[in-house]
Amino acid sequence: MKFALLLPALALTLSTAQAGPHGEERGPHSARERGAADATLPWKRNPFPSTYAPLPRQDTLIVDATVLDGAGHRFEHANLLMRDGKIVALSTQAVAAPAGAVTIDAKGRWVTPGIIDVHSHDGDFAAPFTSLDAENSDVSEISDPLTPNVWAEHSITVQDPSFARARAGGVTALQILPGSNNLIGGRSVVLKNVPATTVQAMKFPGAPYGMKLACGENPKYAFGEKGKFPSSRMGNVAGVRAAFLVAAEYRKKWQDYVSGKHGKPPEDDLKEDTLAGVLDGDIRVHWHCYRADDMATLFDVAKEAGFRIDAFHHAVEAYKIPQLFVTNRTCAVVWSDWWGYKMEALDGIRENATFVDAAGACVALHSDSPWLGQRLPLEAAKALAAGRRAGLDIRAEHAIAWVTLNSAKVLGLDAQIGSLEPGKNADAVIWSGDPFSVYTKADQVFIDGALVYDRANPARQPRSDFELGQPSTTKAAKVGGDGK
């Protein structure tokens, strides 16, 4: 990309990403027990470290705003202080601005945490779309139904204009996933939504990797129609079970080598490395799935193999089995109202998100689309409205977590982002009004305290190579150009 006005901000310093999950212990051993093996076990290695560095920033005090903090609270006439890239204070009392800080009057406006899109294909199904056929994009490796060896970050085009459009919609972090043709589609990557010239410069330091899987119609049609395995739902399940049996043996061989039982290391295998990372709890599991019966089966598959499913994505029928989501500590990552475009989506209801939420399970809204990815607060608003029509008492300060804190939990990053709690990263959005209104736009967007989008200064916004030379008055530049 060419960013004439932000090039000085892109002088990046190396920041080595830390492997492994955040927060809870996920594998069968403690972090201390696993630590000694980290340098030896191949799935613990980090060959593509983040080089992210925050853009130039000033301490910023936002005053007199209505704030939804992402953690379930609403503050009126509140003041938010961001200093050194962190949230320092959020209070309805006066907050002193440090020397040199910028003060922003947000009277009549709203502030939320940065929006997090946990299911995006920005970059690996990049615009401009010269074909709507996924086979001509870089989103899926369709040569085999089992491709845990591929990594989404190696398909990402950083000059995809969808990143800037999402940023204008308040999105500060995204999980980029492989496509859904494959039973096992490969590794995902979490990005900070900053302008950059390399994908490493966008990678969220220390973010756990994810692994994308798919069930149901997609893999059985993508391969079955070509006369390949699998061609049925039972083939889907058998393929995943067989893959993890092989991975478990591979993992044991490496563990035996590390413990000294064998003197010669096994041969490294990129497919098995990713699956072994799942079994160790270092790589999070994101499963594309629609039907309740499919998801119930896959909960059992995960128990048999010895891993936890972090999220079912799309999960159109999650409302039928909410207690399974609670019991398995799995998040339902859903749309507000997409349904009926294929057979396994026919039983979708608008109350899906709110019924699962009311049962006590984790719920997050996602995009799976560069257009929807510019409007995620409206996805939460539509789900909220459906729940209220069904008689549920849901408040805005609760619903905003569906695109902030809960999304961060899905990624294992809730200790760093997702809410405006002191000590967390200063990812925040100032909205022109109620973020759940179709009339509202993102006025200013901050990532780690740095102003990365300012609607009042469109000329200062970085633009993709694909958009350079397009006058801002053209229809093409206007459509979605400010994220709404």
N, C-alpha and C positions, 0 to 999 in steps of 0.2 A: 504494500500500500504506500501511497504518497500522502504524507500529512505535513504540509508545508508549515503549519502553525504549531504543530505538536512534536516535530522532530526532536527538539531538545529534550522533550519529556521521555523519549524512547531510548535514552542512553541507559541500557539495562545492565545490571550486575548479576553475577551468578548467585543463585540461591538454591542449594541442593534440597530437593524434596525428601521428606522423611517417609519411608515406607511404613505401611501398616495402618490399622484403623485408629480412630479416635474414640475415646470414651470407654465403652464397655469391653470386657474381655470376650472375644468371639470364638477363639479356637479352643482346643482341648488343653492347652498349656498356658501358663501365665506368660506375660511379656518378659519377665526375667528369665524364665526357662527357655523361651524362644530366642532371646537376645543373642546368646552365644552362637547360635546357628545362622544368624542373619547374613553373615558375610559368605556363607558357604552354600546354603540352600538356594538353588537358582531362582526360585520364585520370589525370593526376598530382595533380589537385586533391582537396581533402579537405573537402567541404561539410558533413560531419556529424562534427565532431571529438569525441573523447572528453572527458568532464568528470569522469572517475574520479579520486577521491582516496581514499587508504587510510583505513579506519576507525581510530578511536583505538586505540592499541596500546601495550603495554609490552614492553621487552626481556624475553625468556623463555629460561630455561635448562632443557632437558629432560634428566634424568639417569637413568642405569642402564637404558636401553632397548635392545631388539634393533632395529637400524636396517637397513633396506634402502634404500640411498641413491639408487636409480634408475639409477646408472651402473655397475652390475654388482658392487657390493660389499655385503658383510654385516658388520655390526659388532655384537658382543655386549657388553653392559654399557657402552653408548656414551653419550656426552654431546653434545647438540646445542644450540648457542647461536644464537639469533635476535636480532639487534640492528638497530634502525633499519630494520626491514622486510627485512633481508637475512640470508642464512645467513652466519655469521661463522666458526663452528668446528664440526667433527664429529670426535670423537676418542674412543678408548677410555681415554685419559689424562684426568686431572682438568682441567676447564675452569672458570676463575674467572668467577663471575657479576658483571656490572657493577653499580654502585650502583643500587638501585631496581628491579632485575630480579626477575621472578617465577621461582621454581624449582618445577618439576613433577617429582615422583618417578614415573618410568615403569617401575619394577621389575616384571617379568613382562609388560610390554606391548611393543608394536611401534610403530615409527615409519616412515612412508614419505613420499615427496614427495606433494603434492596430486595427486589423480587428475584426469586430463584426458580429457574426452569429446569426441572429434573429429568425432562425427556425432550431433548432437542436434537435435530439433525443439521443445525446450522454448521456450515463448513464442510461436512462430509456429504451433504446433498445440496451443494452450493448453488445459489443464484448467480447469474441469470440462468433460468431453466431452458436449456436448448432442447430438452426432451423430458416428458413427464414419466418416462419409463425408467424405473429404478435400476434396471439392468445396465443403463448407460451412465449411471452415477457411480460414485465411490462409496456408497453407503453400505453395500453388502458384498461380501466375497461369496459369490454364488456357485463356486466350483465344487463345493462339498457342503453337506448339511451340518457338519461339525467343524467349525473353524475358531476354536478358542485361541488359536495362535495369532490372530490378527488383532490390531489395536486401532481403535477409531482415530486416534490422534494422527496416525500416518496417512489418513485420507483428508485431513482438514485443510481447506483453502482459507487462509486467514483473511483474504480480501473479500470474502463473501459479504455483500452489503447487508445481509440479514443480521449480522452482529450489531451494526450501528442502528438498524431499525429496532432491534430488541432493546438496545441501550436507551433509545428514545422512549421506549415503553416502560422504563424503570427496571429492566433486568440487569442485575449486577453479576450474576453467576449462572452458569449453565452446565448441565451434564450432557455431553455429546455422546450419543450411543450409535453402535452399528445398527443396521436395519433389521427387519423382522422376518426375513426369508428363512433363515437358518435355525435349526434346533438350538445350536450354540453359536452365536454370531460374533463373539470376540469381546475384547475389553472396551469399556467406556473411559472417558476422561472428563474431569471437571475443569472448567475454564473460568477465569475472571474475565468479565466482558470489557476488556480494555483494548484500545487500538494497538496493534502490534504487527511486526513483520514476520514473526515466526510463531509457531504454535507453542514452543517452549516458553516464550515470553508471556503467554496467556495462561499457562497451566497453574492451577491453584496449588501453591507449595504444600506438600504434606497430605493432600487429599487422597483418600483411599481410591484405588481403582475399583471399577465395577465390572461385572460380566453380564452381557446381554444374552438371554435365552428367549425362545419363542415356542408357543404351543398352539395347537388347534389348526385352523385352516391354512395359515400362511406356509408353514414348512411342508405340509402334506401336499399342497397344490404346487408350490415352487419346485419341488423335486418329484413328486408322484406323477405330475403331468408330463414329465420328461422320462418316465419309466425308471426313476431312481428311488432309492429308499430315502425317506419314509413316504408312504402313500396313504397312511391312515393314522388315526389318533393313537391306536395301540403301538404303531411303529414309532410315533413321536416319543412315547414313554420309554419304549425299549431302547431307543437310541441314546437317550440321556442316561438311563440306568447303566448301560454298557460302558459309556464314556467314563462315568465316575468309578466303575469297578477297576478299569485300567488305571485311572488317575490315583486311586487309593494304593494300588500296588507300586506305582512309580514313586509316590510320596514315601512309602515305607522303605523302599530301597535307598532313597536319599537320607532318610532319618537313620537307617542302620549305618550308612557310611559316616554320617556326622558323629554318631555315638561310638564309632570305632569298631563296629561289628564286621565291617568290610573295609579292606584297605584301598580298593580302587573305586573311584566315584562312578556312578551310573552315567550313561550318556544323557546329555541334556536334551530335552524335547520341549519345544515352545508350546505345543498344545497342552501337554501335561503340566507344564509350569503354571499356566493360568488355572487349570482345574485344581491343582494342588494348593494354590493360593486361596481358592474358595474353601477347600477342606480345612485349611489352617485358619480361616476367618479373616485373612488379610484382604481379600477381594470380595466386594459386596455383590449380592445377587439381585438382578433386575430381570423379571420374567414378564414378557409380553403374553397376556392371557385374558380371555374374555369371559368364558362360561364358568359358572360356579362349580360344576362337576369336574371340569378340567383342573381348576385351582385346588379343589379338595384332593384330587389325585396327586397333584404335584407337591402338596404339603407332605404327603406320605413318602413320595420319592425323596424329598429333601431329608426327611428323618432317617430313611434307610441309608442314604449316602453319608449322612453326618454333617450337614450344613444347614444354615438358616436362610430363608428367603427374605431379603430385606424389603422388597416391594414387588407387588404384581402391578404392572402397568396396563392401563386401559380398564381392566377389571370391571367391565360393564355390568356383570352380575354379582359384584361384591356384596350388594345389599341382601342377597339370599343367604350368605354365610358369614355375617359379621363376627360371630364369636370365634370362628377359625382364625380370623385376622388378629383378634385380641390374644387368643391362646398362643399363637405362633409369633407374636410380636412383629407382625408384618404390616407394612403400610399399603393402603390402596391408593394408587396414583391414577387419577381418573380425569375424564372430561366432564364438563357440566351437562352436556346434552347431545353429544354425538351418538347416533344409534342408527341401525337399520341399513347400513351401507353394505353389509354382508350378513350371511345367515347367523353367525355366532354373535352378532351385535343386535339381533332383533328384539331381545328382551331387556333393552336398556330403559331406565327410567330417570327422570330429571332429579329425583330425590336420592339417587344413589349415594352421592358423597355425604349428604347429611344424615341418612339412615345409618351408614357405617360409622360416622362420627358420633352419633348419638349412642351407639353401642359401646363406645369407649375405645375404638380402634383409631389408629393414625390414618389421616386422610391428607392427600396433597393433590393439587390440580396441576396439570401439565399441558404442553402444547402439542408436540409431535408435528408442528407446522410452523414455518417462519411467520405466517400471518397471525395465527393465534398466539404465537410467542410475543407479539407486540401488545397483547391485551389480556394478560393473565389475571389482573385484578378483576376484570369483567367476568372471567370464568368463575372466580370465587363469588362474585356478586350474583350471577345466575344461579349457582348452586345454593347460595344463601336464600334467595327468593323462593326457590322451589321448596326448601325445607320449611320456611315460614308458612307457605301456603298449605303445607302438610300438618301444620300445628306445632312445629318445633320452635322453641324460643332461642334463637341464635342471634348473637350480637356481632356487630362489625369487628370489634376488638378480638373476638374469637375467630371469625372467618378469615381474617387476614393471615392467620398462621398457616392456612392451606396453601399459600404461595410464598411463605417466608420460613417460619421456624420449623414446621413439619417437613418442608422440602429440605431444609438443612439436616434434619434428622435422617431422612432417607439417604443422604450422602455421607453421613457420619461426620458432619461438620457443624453441628449445632453448638459446640463449645466456642466456635469462632464467628459464625454468621447466623442470620435468621431472626434476630431480635435486637432491639436498641438498648441492651443491658450494658452497664459500665464494664469495661474490659474487653468487650467484643470489637471486632473490626468495624470501622466506621463506614459501613455500607448503608446508605440512606437515600430516600427519594423525597423531594418536596413536590407535592401535587398541587395543581391549581385549585382543586376543591376536593370533594369526597372521592376517594379513589375507586369507589364502587359505582360511580356515575359515568354514563357514556359521554358526558360533556367534559369530563376532566382529562387533563393532559399532565404528563410529567414535566415540571418546570426545570428542575435541576436534579442531577443524579450524581451521587458520590460513591466512589469505591476506595476503601482504605483512606477516607478523608479527602481524596483528590476529586475535584470537579471534572467529571468525564462527559457530562452533557449539560448544556445550558440552552433552553429553548429560546431565550431572549437574544442569543447571539448565534444564529444559524451559520454565519460565515466562518465561525471558529470551529465548527464541528468537523472532525476528520471524515473524509469520504473515500470510498473504495475506488480502486482504479477503474472499475466498471462504471462508475458514476461521474468521474472527472470530466469536466467539459459540459455537463448537463446543466443548463441554467435553472436556478431554483424556482423559476416561474413556470416551468413546464409541468404538464399534467403528470408525467412520469415521475418527476421529482416530488410532487405533492402527495401522490397516493402512498399513504403509510409512512411518509417521510418523517413525520414527527411522532411516530409510534401509535397513532390513533386513526 
